[in-house]
Amino acid sequence: MTDINKLVEQLAQAYLSERGSEFTHLDVRLPLALDTLILAIQNNIVAAHLENAGEQQGRADALLMLRHMVVNGVLSPLGALVMDQMNCAFCADVRQMLNEGKDPMVELASESKRRAMQ
């Protein structure tokens, strides 16, 4: 397991320990589980750094950020802020879908397929 993967898992575990198994924003309740948090961190934090700065620098940047988000297995204030904002953004997207009369499960599945094809 790479250092990034270890930190991603530590961050997800620390966030669950600190925040519990549910996040609520805009009347959207988001169930939290270790596997989905790991996936969200990989997709929204690690992948964003790789996309922005390329493979080598992106990995270094992601590693640095993760090290500031979870310190000795404990969620840092930065980690709490970034994770809360990531979850707020997801809930806001779901709220918008609901307000538009769309089924979030259908929309998210469609988005996942679209990303896989890129």
TORTORSE-287225 format. One record per residue (C-alpha): residue number from 1; residue in three letters; y, z, x. Coordinates in nm, 3 decimals. Example, Ala and Ser with C-alpha at 12.3 -4.5 7.8 and 13.67 -1.06 7.14 Angstrom:
2
1_ALA_-0.450_0.780_1.230
2_SER_-0.106_0.714_1.367
END
This chain:
118
1_MET_0.000_0.000_0.000
2_THR_0.341_-0.093_0.140
3_ASP_0.626_0.151_0.184
4_ILE_0.807_-0.020_-0.103
5_ASN_0.510_0.019_-0.337
6_LYS_0.473_0.386_-0.243
7_LEU_0.840_0.451_-0.313
8_VAL_0.829_0.257_-0.639
9_GLU_0.540_0.472_-0.758
10_GLN_0.711_0.792_-0.640
11_LEU_1.029_0.690_-0.820
12_ALA_0.844_0.617_-1.143
13_GLN_0.659_0.949_-1.125
14_ALA_0.977_1.142_-1.043
15_TYR_1.163_0.976_-1.331
16_LEU_0.886_1.062_-1.576
17_SER_0.882_1.421_-1.450
18_GLU_1.258_1.450_-1.489
19_ARG_1.316_1.254_-1.811
20_GLY_0.987_1.277_-1.999
21_SER_0.787_1.008_-2.175
22_GLU_1.058_0.866_-2.401
23_PHE_1.407_0.724_-2.351
24_THR_1.642_0.674_-2.646
25_HIS_1.961_0.466_-2.652
26_LEU_2.134_0.290_-2.944
27_ASP_1.867_0.426_-3.179
28_VAL_1.600_0.241_-2.981
29_ARG_1.319_0.464_-2.858
30_LEU_1.156_0.335_-2.542
31_PRO_0.820_0.492_-2.458
32_LEU_0.790_0.555_-2.085
33_ALA_0.464_0.534_-1.893
34_LEU_0.390_0.517_-1.522
35_ASP_0.256_0.161_-1.525
36_THR_0.547_0.017_-1.724
37_LEU_0.805_0.201_-1.514
38_ILE_0.645_0.070_-1.194
39_LEU_0.660_-0.284_-1.334
40_ALA_1.023_-0.239_-1.445
41_ILE_1.127_-0.106_-1.102
42_GLN_0.946_-0.393_-0.925
43_ASN_1.107_-0.652_-1.156
44_ASN_1.458_-0.510_-1.186
45_ILE_1.521_-0.344_-0.849
46_VAL_1.286_-0.482_-0.584
47_ALA_1.282_-0.841_-0.714
48_ALA_1.660_-0.837_-0.757
49_HIS_1.707_-0.751_-0.389
50_LEU_1.458_-1.017_-0.282
51_GLU_1.628_-1.276_-0.501
52_ASN_1.973_-1.180_-0.381
53_ALA_1.913_-1.146_-0.007
54_GLY_1.591_-1.331_0.067
55_GLU_1.255_-1.199_0.180
56_GLN_1.336_-1.008_0.499
57_GLN_1.680_-0.868_0.415
58_GLY_1.584_-0.817_0.050
59_ARG_1.285_-0.602_0.148
60_ALA_1.504_-0.396_0.380
61_ASP_1.770_-0.355_0.111
62_ALA_1.514_-0.261_-0.156
63_LEU_1.352_-0.009_0.077
64_LEU_1.688_0.150_0.156
65_MET_1.784_0.172_-0.209
66_LEU_1.449_0.320_-0.311
67_ARG_1.477_0.579_-0.033
68_HIS_1.809_0.687_-0.182
69_MET_1.670_0.695_-0.537
70_VAL_1.374_0.923_-0.467
71_VAL_1.385_1.178_-0.186
72_ASN_1.068_1.369_-0.097
73_GLY_0.923_1.280_-0.437
74_VAL_1.230_1.411_-0.622
75_LEU_1.459_1.193_-0.832
76_SER_1.806_1.179_-0.675
77_PRO_2.127_1.158_-0.879
78_LEU_2.148_0.790_-0.778
79_GLY_1.789_0.735_-0.888
80_ALA_1.856_0.899_-1.224
81_LEU_2.170_0.690_-1.275
82_VAL_2.009_0.358_-1.183
83_MET_1.695_0.422_-1.388
84_ASP_1.896_0.543_-1.689
85_GLN_2.118_0.236_-1.672
86_MET_1.816_0.006_-1.641
87_ASN_1.664_0.165_-1.952
88_CYS_1.998_0.155_-2.137
89_ALA_2.024_-0.218_-2.067
90_PHE_1.673_-0.278_-2.197
91_CYS_1.742_-0.076_-2.513
92_ALA_2.069_-0.268_-2.563
93_ASP_1.878_-0.597_-2.542
94_VAL_1.625_-0.472_-2.797
95_ARG_1.905_-0.346_-3.026
96_GLN_2.072_-0.689_-3.011
97_MET_1.743_-0.860_-3.103
98_LEU_1.698_-0.623_-3.396
99_ASN_2.057_-0.678_-3.510
100_GLU_1.995_-1.053_-3.502
101_GLY_1.680_-1.010_-3.712
102_LYS_1.448_-1.105_-3.428
103_ASP_1.116_-0.942_-3.345
104_PRO_1.156_-0.784_-2.999
105_MET_0.783_-0.816_-2.924
106_VAL_0.792_-1.191_-2.990
107_GLU_1.115_-1.234_-2.795
108_LEU_0.991_-1.034_-2.496
109_ALA_0.660_-1.223_-2.489
110_SER_0.850_-1.550_-2.497
111_GLU_1.078_-1.435_-2.213
112_SER_0.776_-1.329_-2.009
113_LYS_0.615_-1.673_-2.055
114_ARG_0.941_-1.846_-1.959
115_ARG_0.970_-1.643_-1.638
116_ALA_0.607_-1.708_-1.548
117_MET_0.666_-2.083_-1.574
118_GLN_0.966_-2.078_-1.337
END
